[in-house]
Amino acid sequence: MSAKCLHCSKTVYHAEKREHDGKTFHARCFNLWKKACEEAERDRKNRENYDIQPDVSPAYYRVGDPSSGENARMVSGNETRVASGGFTQQAAPVSPPQVASGGSGAIPKFCPECGAATSGGKFCGECGYRF
């Protein structure tokens, strides 16, 4: 006896039979079922990831105020709006203090591996040795 299609529940004859993971389909029903499963999975992922904040923030934002007639323009992320409606630049972020030479953790002037002069980075520019 012929099996029933999982998608439409009608009889599937041998000439139109399509099997997937032990389930029987018509060829057309299989394509519809597969598309529906992929769409359901895509929707599930969209619901899970909808409120996730991005790992990075843009360096510039598009701002503008149509009610006051201010045109849209790009503003860097470290600017803030002042009461007059304009923008002011915030102080630049403070960089970490530099390590004085001669102490532990100081970057040497020459690479201990190859002897090349260093430029103050964490790695030797010649051999790649990490300081």
N, C-alpha and C positions, 0 to 999 in steps of 0.2 A: 504494500500500500504506500502511496505517496505521502510525504511529510507536509506539514502546514508551515506557511511562511510566518516568521516571527513578527514581521512588520505589518502585514495586512491580514493575517490569519486565514488566507486562502490556500488551497491545495497547490503544491509545487510539483510539477512534473519533471522528469529527469532531464529533458531537453533545456529547461529554463532554470535549472537548479544552480544555486550558488551557496557554498558553505563557508562559514567563518566561525572559528572557535567552537565547532560542533553545532552551530546554529544554522538553520536552513532559511534561505531567502530566495525570492525571485531576483533576477539580475537588476532590474530597475529598483525594486524595494531595497536591495542591499545598498545601492548608491544613495538613496534617500535616507536610510537609517544611519549610514556612516556620516553623511553630512549633518544630520540632526545631532549625532553624538559629538562631532567636532564643534558644532555651534554651542552646545550645552557646556562643553569643557571650556571654551573660550569665554562664555558668559560667567562661568564660575570663577575663572581666574581674574576677570575684570572686576567682579564684586570683591574679591579678596584683596586686590591691589589698588582699589580706588582711593582710599584715604592714606596711603603710604606717602610720606614726605620724601622728596628727592634727597639724595646724598649730598648734592652740591647746590649752591645757590648761584644765580647768575651774577656777573660782575656789574651788569647794567640793567635797569628796569625801564620800561616804557611808561611814562607818566604824562598826565595832562588833565585839565579840568574843564570840560565842555561848558559847565554852568558859568564860569568866569571868562570864558573865551580863550583860556590858555591852550596853546597848541600842544600836541603830543610831542615829547622829546625824550631822549635817553638820559637817564640820571644814574650815576654810579651808586652802588650799594652802600657806600659810606657817607652819603649825603643825607641830611634830614631837612624836613620842611620847617620853616620858621613861620611865626604868626603872620607876617606880612604877605605870605603866599609864595615867597621865593624859597630858594634852597641855600643851605650853608654847608660848607665842607667840614666834616668832623675831623678831629685829630687823627693822624695816621696811627695804626696799631703799633704798640710798643714792641720792638724786637727784643728777643732774649739777650741778657747780658753776655758780652764776649768773654771768653776765658783768657786770662792773662797768660802770656807765654812763660814757660818754666815750671808751671804747676802740673799736677796730674790731670790728664785729659786734654792737655794743650796740644795743638796741632804743630808738629815739628816743621822746621824750615826746609829740611831735606828728608826724602823718603828713606827709611831704614832698609828697604829691600833693594832699590835700584840706585839710590843716591841722587835722584833728580830733585830739583828745587820744587817746592810745593807752592800752590797758589792760594792756600788757606781753606781749601775744601776738605771734605771728609775722606776723599780717596785720592790716591796718587794719579796724576794725569798721564803718566808714562806706563806704569805697570798695573795700575788698578788696585794697589794695596790699600786696605782700609786702615786709617789711623785710629 
